[in-house]
């Protein structure tokens, strides 16, 4: 096999089974274990693969309230607000965005009382000009990843 698209194929194989052994990956991709190991090391060093972590079902461990929090922030305070949100253990995603709001954060909470307490604490920051919080009724798709395209002409 040529090594064309090997990195993409390797990433896609890991997306299918993040616990796959080097040997099983090598067999699937028809290359040596050493080749898989070297390519994986390169992908890790380049930051393409940023770790191997379990995909947690937050509902199953009691965090069944998901909130989408939108914030308008004083311009110079944006880094401080996003740092605060990023460091909050229950915020699973924080985005700086365009549009009416400056920040969107996704949080997981055990109940609406806990969510309400956290949001009220957050809103005491004078640099937050406005907020809008939506509670997710049904997560249709969450934490999905997609396979990389493979250039068949390469």
C-alpha positions as CSV (number, residue, x, y, z in Angstrom):
1,X,0.0,0.0,0.0
2,X,1.2,3.5,-0.7
3,X,1.0,6.0,2.1
4,X,-1.3,8.3,0.3
5,X,-4.1,9.4,2.6
6,X,-2.7,7.2,5.4
7,X,-3.0,9.9,8.0
8,X,-6.7,10.5,7.2
9,X,-7.4,6.8,7.1
10,X,-5.7,6.4,10.4
11,X,-7.7,9.2,12.0
12,X,-10.9,7.8,10.6
13,X,-10.1,4.3,12.0
14,X,-9.5,5.9,15.4
15,X,-12.8,7.8,15.2
16,X,-14.5,4.4,14.7
17,X,-12.6,2.8,17.6
18,X,-10.4,5.1,19.8
19,X,-9.1,2.1,21.7
20,X,-7.9,0.2,18.7
21,X,-4.4,-1.4,19.1
22,X,-1.5,-0.5,16.9
23,X,-1.6,-4.0,15.5
24,X,-5.3,-3.9,14.6
25,X,-4.9,-0.5,13.0
26,X,-1.9,-1.8,11.0
27,X,-3.9,-4.8,9.8
28,X,-6.9,-2.7,8.8
29,X,-4.7,-0.2,6.9
30,X,-2.4,-2.8,5.5
31,X,0.8,-1.3,6.8
32,X,3.3,-2.2,9.5
33,X,2.8,-1.5,13.2
34,X,5.9,0.7,13.1
35,X,4.4,2.8,10.3
36,X,1.2,3.2,12.3
37,X,3.2,4.1,15.4
38,X,5.3,6.7,13.6
39,X,2.3,8.3,11.9
40,X,0.3,8.4,15.2
41,X,3.3,10.1,16.9
42,X,3.5,12.7,14.1
43,X,-0.2,13.4,14.3
44,X,0.0,13.8,18.1
45,X,3.1,16.1,17.8
46,X,1.3,18.2,15.1
47,X,-1.8,18.5,17.4
48,X,-4.1,16.8,14.9
49,X,-4.8,14.1,17.6
50,X,-5.2,16.0,20.8
51,X,-5.6,13.0,23.2
52,X,-7.6,9.9,23.7
53,X,-10.6,10.4,26.0
54,X,-13.8,8.5,26.7
55,X,-17.1,9.9,25.4
56,X,-19.1,10.5,28.5
57,X,-22.9,10.3,28.6
58,X,-23.6,13.2,31.0
59,X,-27.2,12.2,31.4
60,X,-26.1,8.8,32.7
61,X,-24.1,10.4,35.5
62,X,-26.8,12.8,36.5
63,X,-26.0,15.9,34.5
64,X,-29.2,15.9,32.5
65,X,-29.8,19.6,32.2
66,X,-28.0,21.3,29.2
67,X,-28.0,25.1,29.0
68,X,-27.0,27.2,26.0
69,X,-25.8,30.5,27.4
70,X,-25.4,33.6,25.2
71,X,-23.6,36.6,26.6
72,X,-23.0,40.2,25.4
73,X,-19.7,41.3,26.9
74,X,-17.8,44.6,27.2
75,X,-15.2,44.4,24.4
76,X,-12.0,44.5,26.5
77,X,-13.4,42.0,29.0
78,X,-14.0,39.3,26.4
79,X,-10.8,37.3,27.2
80,X,-11.5,37.4,31.0
81,X,-15.1,36.2,30.5
82,X,-14.1,33.4,28.2
83,X,-11.3,32.4,30.5
84,X,-13.7,32.2,33.4
85,X,-16.2,30.1,31.5
86,X,-13.5,27.8,30.1
87,X,-12.2,27.2,33.6
88,X,-15.7,26.4,34.9
89,X,-15.9,22.6,35.3
90,X,-19.4,22.3,34.0
91,X,-19.0,24.4,30.8
92,X,-18.2,21.9,28.1
93,X,-17.9,24.3,25.2
94,X,-17.2,28.1,25.0
95,X,-17.2,30.0,21.8
96,X,-16.5,33.6,20.8
97,X,-19.0,34.4,18.1
98,X,-20.3,37.0,15.7
99,X,-23.9,38.4,15.9
100,X,-25.9,39.9,18.7
101,X,-24.0,38.0,21.4
102,X,-20.2,37.8,21.9
103,X,-20.0,34.4,23.7
104,X,-21.9,31.2,23.6
105,X,-21.3,28.6,26.3
106,X,-22.7,25.2,26.7
107,X,-23.1,23.9,30.2
108,X,-24.2,20.6,31.8
109,X,-26.0,20.7,35.2
110,X,-27.6,18.2,37.6
111,X,-30.8,20.2,37.9
112,X,-32.3,23.6,37.0
113,X,-31.6,25.0,40.5
114,X,-27.9,24.3,40.1
115,X,-28.0,25.8,36.6
116,X,-29.8,28.9,37.9
117,X,-27.3,29.4,40.7
118,X,-24.3,29.1,38.4
119,X,-25.8,31.6,35.9
120,X,-26.8,34.1,38.5
121,X,-23.2,34.0,39.9
122,X,-21.9,34.5,36.4
123,X,-24.2,37.4,35.7
124,X,-22.9,39.3,38.7
125,X,-19.9,40.2,36.6
126,X,-20.3,43.9,35.6
127,X,-18.7,43.3,32.2
128,X,-21.6,41.1,31.1
129,X,-24.1,43.5,29.4
130,X,-26.8,41.0,28.5
131,X,-27.6,37.3,28.5
132,X,-29.9,34.8,27.1
133,X,-30.1,31.2,28.4
134,X,-31.9,28.4,26.7
135,X,-32.5,25.0,28.3
136,X,-32.1,22.1,25.8
137,X,-35.3,20.0,25.6
138,X,-33.8,17.2,23.5
139,X,-30.3,16.6,22.3
140,X,-30.8,15.4,18.8
141,X,-27.1,15.2,18.1
142,X,-24.3,15.9,20.5
143,X,-20.5,15.6,20.5
144,X,-20.4,14.1,17.0
145,X,-17.2,13.8,15.0
146,X,-17.0,13.3,11.3
147,X,-14.6,11.3,9.2
148,X,-12.0,13.1,7.2
149,X,-12.3,13.2,3.4
150,X,-9.9,10.9,1.6
151,X,-8.6,12.1,-1.7
152,X,-9.0,9.1,-4.0
153,X,-7.0,10.8,-6.7
154,X,-3.9,11.3,-4.6
